[in-house]
Amino acid sequence: MGRSSRAEAAQHREQIVTATAQLLRERGSAGISVQDVMGAAGLSHGGFYKHFASKDELLGIATEVAFQSVLAQITDLTERTDAWDAFVARYLSAEHRDAPGTGCANTALAVESARANADAPLRTAYAEGLKGMIEFLVALEGLPEDQEEARRRAVVDLATLVGALSLARATGTTPLSEEILDTVRDELTARRSR
C-alpha cells in the first residue's frame, strides 16, 4: 500500500470515527447502522470492514473520541479564576442541551453503557471517559488539601450535572427545561461560593 493510500485510509478511518461519535451521542447505538455511519462519513458502506472488525469495536473507539472531544472543549476553563462557574454555565446551557451530537458523552452515552455487555468496548471506553471527567473536575478544584474530599465532591457534582442535563434534554425547549438548567446552575455555583 502506497504512502498516499495509507494516508487516505487513515483519513477515512478518522472520518468514520468522528461521524460515529456524533451519531452515537445523537441517536444511540441502536439508532445507527454501519450504512448510516459510512454515509455520514461520506463513504460507501462496503469499505467499513477494511477499517474495523465490528460495529462494537467502532462504538468503543467512537466513545473514546466523544470523551476526548468534550475534554478538549473545556480544557481552556482550567486557566480561569472563575473556572467552576464558567464550566457549570457552559454545561447547563440551552446550547449544550440542544447539541447532543457534540455535547457531553457522559449524558448521551450513560444509558448506552448501562445496556452494553460488561465486556463491550463501549462500556469499557465509557468507564474510562467517566474517570477522566471526574479527574478533570478534581483538577478544576485547584489543589485542595483533601484529595479524597475533592474526588467525592467531583463525583456528586458530575452526577448532578449529568442528571440535570438529561432532564433538560428530556423536556426539550420547554419552560420546565429552562427551569431545570437555571435552578441547578444557580445551586451549584452558589454552593461553591459558600
BELDA-V400979 format. One record per helix or strand of 2 or more residues. SS is the DSSP state (H for helix, E for strand). FROM is the first residue (numbers start at 1). TO is the last residue. Records with the same first field share a line. If there is no record, write none. Layout:
SS: FROM-TO ; FROM-TO
This chain:
H: 3-27 ; 29-31 ; 34-40 ; 45-51 ; 55-79 ; 83-91 ; 94-97 ; 105-115 ; 121-140 ; 147-170 ; 175-193
